[in-house]
Amino acid sequence: MAIKTRNSIDVNLTQITDLLYYWLSRHLTCEGLTWLDEKCSLIAGGVTTRALFAAFSAVPRYTGKKHLELTSEDLQAAEVVTGWSPGHWSADQAARTLLILALPQDDAEQYLQAIEQLFTTADVGELVALYQSLPLLPYREQHLARAAEGIRSNMSVLFNAVALRNPYPADYFDEPAWNQMVLKAVFIGSPLHLIWGLDYRANSELARMLIDYAHERWAAKRTLTPELWRLVGPFAAPSMIADLEKVLNEPDTAQQEAAALACSQSPSPEVQALLECRPDLQALIQEGTLTWNSFSRLIK
């Protein structure tokens, strides 16, 4: 069952298309921009599905694949959709999103059928653009199955297109689907801090799953991302004291800092008391020098 949040309300598609067009106008040649204008107009007028597919596939020939190089002002403007983070988008991804948004949307069945056909025939690069566009599309609740398919993909580039810098999972995944996505991100080494909604979708079941995963990694003498403890901290109970104490005593500074931050988040006084054996880290946390945001900036 999908959860309902701020992004469940339809966003202003005109604002989104205007932003994408403005960003592209700074990068495309006159020829490329003219081609894109023509294709968007044709698609808006109801061209055949074949014509849409042909334009969608041809995009890189007219736009290239360079990053949009968005400014801080551009990213602020993107806040028209909560959680939308297009700072890593390329010109071809933005242009393909424009083509999708140009599709007539009055007939939901016809619109969804066209999007489904695009997913079915897309190559990897096209799929990345489609997955990244999910929070911008109309009828977003209807794309849950496709988003889940991206999460199940064995290709990290497709998984990351859904899971990272994308508000769609946080807004529409139920708790089991969300938890499995985060656990897979840990498993394949995706940076957790790039998952939008990471903190407000944290939950006790996920914390338990991550503790179990940590035990498996330790038993196999394998390393563990310190970001994991960000999701354990708010639910850390006295039964987890031994685990957090172990991490606090790891030789890796990042592990120590993550464990300290987790302890500081715990509602348990017994867990928080662990920080007293590391007054140096406790002081940094109290001063606001050590936070999850500052910690995440050091994670590659």
C-alpha positions as CSV (number, residue, x, y, z in Angstrom):
1,M,0.0,0.0,0.0
2,A,1.4,3.4,-1.0
3,I,1.8,6.0,1.6
4,K,0.5,9.5,1.0
5,T,2.8,12.5,1.4
6,R,3.3,15.9,0.0
7,N,4.3,14.7,-3.4
8,S,1.0,12.8,-3.7
9,I,-0.5,16.2,-4.7
10,D,-0.1,16.8,-8.5
11,V,2.9,19.1,-9.1
12,N,2.8,22.0,-11.6
13,L,3.9,20.4,-14.8
14,T,4.2,23.7,-16.5
15,Q,6.8,24.8,-14.0
16,I,8.8,21.6,-14.4
17,T,8.8,21.8,-18.2
18,D,9.7,25.4,-18.1
19,L,12.7,24.7,-15.9
20,L,13.9,21.7,-18.0
21,Y,13.6,23.8,-21.1
22,Y,15.5,26.7,-19.6
23,W,18.3,24.5,-18.4
24,L,18.6,22.8,-21.8
25,S,18.5,26.1,-23.7
26,R,21.9,26.9,-22.0
27,H,23.5,23.7,-23.4
28,L,21.9,22.8,-26.7
29,T,22.8,24.1,-30.1
30,C,20.1,26.0,-32.1
31,E,19.7,22.8,-34.2
32,G,19.2,20.7,-31.1
33,L,16.8,23.1,-29.4
34,T,14.7,23.4,-32.6
35,W,14.6,19.6,-33.0
36,L,13.4,19.3,-29.3
37,D,10.8,22.0,-29.8
38,E,9.4,20.2,-32.9
39,K,9.3,16.8,-31.2
40,C,7.6,18.1,-28.1
41,S,5.0,19.9,-30.2
42,L,4.3,16.8,-32.3
43,I,4.0,14.6,-29.2
44,A,1.7,17.1,-27.5
45,G,-0.5,16.9,-30.6
46,G,-0.9,13.2,-30.3
47,V,1.6,11.6,-32.7
48,T,1.8,7.8,-33.1
49,T,3.5,5.7,-30.5
50,R,6.2,4.8,-33.1
51,A,7.1,8.5,-33.5
52,L,7.4,9.0,-29.8
53,F,9.7,6.0,-29.5
54,A,11.8,7.2,-32.4
55,A,12.2,10.7,-30.8
56,F,12.9,9.2,-27.4
57,S,15.7,7.1,-28.8
58,A,17.2,9.8,-31.0
59,V,17.6,12.4,-28.2
60,P,21.3,12.0,-27.5
61,R,22.2,12.7,-31.2
62,Y,20.7,16.2,-30.7
63,T,21.5,17.0,-27.1
64,G,24.6,15.1,-26.2
65,K,25.1,13.6,-22.8
66,K,26.9,16.3,-20.9
67,H,25.8,17.2,-17.3
68,L,23.5,20.2,-17.1
69,E,25.9,21.8,-14.6
70,L,23.0,23.3,-12.6
71,T,23.7,26.3,-10.3
72,S,22.5,26.6,-6.7
73,E,19.7,28.9,-8.0
74,D,18.7,26.1,-10.4
75,L,18.5,23.6,-7.7
76,Q,16.5,25.9,-5.5
77,A,14.0,26.3,-8.3
78,A,13.8,22.5,-8.6
79,E,12.2,22.5,-5.1
80,V,8.9,23.0,-6.9
81,V,8.9,19.2,-6.4
82,T,9.9,18.3,-2.9
83,G,12.9,16.1,-3.0
84,W,13.6,16.5,-6.7
85,S,17.4,16.6,-7.0
86,P,18.4,17.0,-10.7
87,G,21.9,18.2,-10.0
88,H,23.4,15.0,-11.5
89,W,21.1,15.0,-14.6
90,S,22.5,15.1,-18.1
91,A,21.1,16.9,-21.1
92,D,19.7,13.8,-22.7
93,Q,18.0,12.8,-19.5
94,A,16.4,16.2,-19.2
95,A,15.3,16.2,-22.9
96,R,13.8,12.7,-22.6
97,T,11.8,13.9,-19.5
98,L,10.5,16.8,-21.5
99,L,9.3,14.4,-24.3
100,I,7.5,12.3,-21.7
101,L,5.9,15.4,-20.1
102,A,4.7,16.5,-23.5
103,L,2.5,13.5,-23.8
104,P,-1.3,14.3,-23.6
105,Q,-2.4,13.3,-20.2
106,D,-6.2,13.7,-20.3
107,D,-6.7,10.0,-21.1
108,A,-5.1,8.2,-18.2
109,E,-5.2,4.8,-19.7
110,Q,-3.7,5.9,-23.0
111,Y,-1.0,7.9,-21.2
112,L,0.0,5.0,-18.9
113,Q,0.0,2.6,-21.8
114,A,2.5,4.9,-23.7
115,I,4.8,5.1,-20.6
116,E,4.6,1.4,-20.1
117,Q,5.6,0.8,-23.7
118,L,8.6,3.1,-23.3
119,F,9.7,1.1,-20.2
120,T,9.3,-2.1,-22.1
121,T,11.4,-1.1,-25.1
122,A,14.0,1.2,-23.4
123,D,17.7,0.5,-23.3
124,V,19.7,1.2,-20.1
125,G,20.2,4.9,-20.7
126,E,16.6,5.4,-21.5
127,L,15.5,3.5,-18.4
128,V,17.7,5.7,-16.2
129,A,15.9,8.8,-17.6
130,L,12.5,7.1,-17.1
131,Y,13.2,6.1,-13.5
132,Q,14.6,9.5,-12.6
133,S,11.4,11.2,-14.0
134,L,9.0,9.2,-11.9
135,P,8.4,11.9,-9.2
136,L,7.6,14.4,-12.0
137,L,5.0,12.3,-13.9
138,P,1.2,12.4,-13.7
139,Y,-0.5,9.4,-12.2
140,R,2.6,8.7,-10.1
141,E,0.9,6.0,-7.9
142,Q,0.4,4.0,-11.1
143,H,4.1,3.6,-11.6
144,L,4.8,1.6,-8.4
145,A,5.4,-1.6,-10.2
146,R,7.9,-0.1,-12.5
147,A,9.8,1.5,-9.6
148,A,9.8,-1.8,-7.8
149,E,11.3,-3.4,-10.9
150,G,14.1,-0.8,-10.9
151,I,14.9,-1.6,-7.3
152,R,15.1,-5.3,-8.1
153,S,17.5,-4.8,-11.0
154,N,20.9,-6.4,-10.9
155,M,22.3,-3.3,-12.6
156,S,23.4,-0.7,-10.0
157,V,22.9,2.2,-12.4
158,L,19.1,1.3,-12.6
159,F,18.8,0.7,-8.9
160,N,20.4,4.0,-8.1
161,A,18.2,5.9,-10.6
162,V,15.3,4.9,-8.4
163,A,16.8,4.7,-5.0
164,L,19.2,7.8,-4.9
165,R,18.3,11.5,-5.2
166,N,14.7,10.4,-6.0
167,P,11.8,11.2,-3.8
168,Y,9.5,8.6,-5.4
169,P,10.4,5.7,-3.1
170,A,10.0,7.7,0.1
171,D,6.6,9.0,-1.1
172,Y,5.1,5.8,-2.5
173,F,6.8,2.6,-1.2
174,D,5.2,0.8,1.7
175,E,7.5,-0.1,4.6
176,P,8.5,-3.6,3.5
177,A,9.5,-2.3,0.0
178,W,11.3,0.7,1.5
179,N,13.2,-1.5,4.0
180,Q,14.3,-3.9,1.2
181,M,15.5,-1.0,-0.9
182,V,17.6,0.4,1.9
183,L,19.0,-3.0,2.8
184,K,20.0,-3.6,-0.9
185,A,21.6,-0.1,-1.0
186,V,23.8,-1.2,2.0
187,F,24.6,-4.5,0.3
188,I,25.7,-3.1,-3.0
189,G,27.5,-0.1,-1.5
190,S,25.2,2.7,-2.6
191,P,25.6,5.9,-0.4
192,L,22.7,5.9,2.0
193,H,22.8,9.7,2.5
194,L,21.7,10.1,-1.1
195,I,18.4,8.3,-0.4
196,W,15.8,11.0,-0.1
197,G,13.6,10.7,3.0
198,L,16.2,8.4,4.7
199,D,15.5,9.7,8.2
200,Y,11.8,10.2,8.2
201,R,11.2,6.7,6.7
202,A,13.5,5.1,9.3
203,N,11.7,2.4,11.3
204,S,12.3,-0.2,14.0
205,E,12.0,-3.2,11.7
206,L,14.7,-1.7,9.3
207,A,17.0,-1.2,12.3
208,R,16.6,-4.8,13.3
209,M,17.3,-6.0,9.8
210,L,20.4,-3.9,9.6
211,I,21.7,-5.2,13.0
212,D,21.2,-8.7,11.7
213,Y,23.1,-7.8,8.5
214,A,25.9,-6.3,10.6
215,H,26.2,-9.5,12.5
216,E,26.5,-11.5,9.3
217,R,29.2,-9.2,7.9
218,W,31.2,-9.4,11.2
219,A,30.9,-13.1,11.2
220,A,32.3,-13.2,7.7
221,K,35.1,-10.8,8.7
222,R,33.8,-8.2,6.2
223,T,33.6,-4.5,6.5
224,L,30.4,-2.5,7.0
225,T,29.4,0.9,5.9
226,P,29.3,3.3,8.9
227,E,26.2,4.9,7.4
228,L,24.2,1.9,8.5
229,W,24.2,3.2,12.1
230,R,22.3,6.3,11.1
231,L,19.2,4.1,10.7
232,V,19.8,2.2,13.9
233,G,20.4,5.1,16.2
234,P,16.8,6.3,16.7
235,F,15.7,2.7,17.6
236,A,18.8,1.6,19.5
237,A,17.8,-0.2,22.6
238,P,19.9,-1.6,25.5
239,S,20.0,-5.0,23.7
240,M,22.2,-3.2,21.0
241,I,24.7,-1.8,23.5
242,A,27.3,-4.5,22.8
243,D,27.0,-3.8,19.0
244,L,27.4,-0.1,19.4
245,E,30.3,-0.5,21.9
246,K,32.0,-2.7,19.4
247,V,31.7,-0.1,16.7
248,L,32.9,2.7,19.0
249,N,36.1,0.7,19.5
250,E,36.8,0.1,15.8
251,P,40.1,1.4,14.6
252,D,38.3,3.3,11.8
253,T,37.5,6.8,12.8
254,A,34.4,6.9,10.6
255,Q,33.0,3.9,12.3
256,Q,33.6,5.5,15.7
257,E,31.9,8.7,14.7
258,A,28.9,6.9,13.2
259,A,28.5,4.9,16.4
260,A,28.7,8.0,18.5
261,L,26.0,9.7,16.4
262,A,23.8,6.7,16.7
263,C,24.2,6.6,20.5
264,S,23.3,10.3,20.7
265,Q,20.0,9.6,18.8
266,S,18.9,6.7,20.9
267,P,15.9,7.2,23.2
268,S,17.6,4.8,25.7
269,P,19.7,6.5,28.5
270,E,21.8,3.3,28.7
271,V,22.7,3.6,25.1
272,Q,23.4,7.3,25.3
273,A,25.6,6.6,28.3
274,L,28.1,4.9,26.0
275,L,29.1,8.3,24.7
276,E,30.6,9.1,28.1
277,C,33.5,6.8,27.3
278,R,34.3,9.0,24.2
279,P,34.1,12.5,25.6
280,D,35.9,13.8,22.5
281,L,33.1,12.6,20.2
282,Q,30.5,13.6,22.6
283,A,31.8,17.2,22.7
284,L,31.8,17.4,18.9
285,I,28.2,16.2,18.8
286,Q,27.1,18.7,21.5
287,E,28.9,21.5,19.6
288,G,27.1,20.6,16.4
289,T,30.5,20.0,14.7
290,L,29.7,16.3,14.2
291,T,26.3,15.6,12.6
292,W,25.1,13.2,10.0
293,N,25.2,15.9,7.4
294,S,28.9,16.7,8.1
295,F,29.6,13.0,8.3
296,S,28.0,12.2,5.0
297,R,30.1,14.8,3.2
298,L,33.1,12.6,4.0
299,I,31.6,9.4,2.6
300,K,32.6,8.7,-0.9
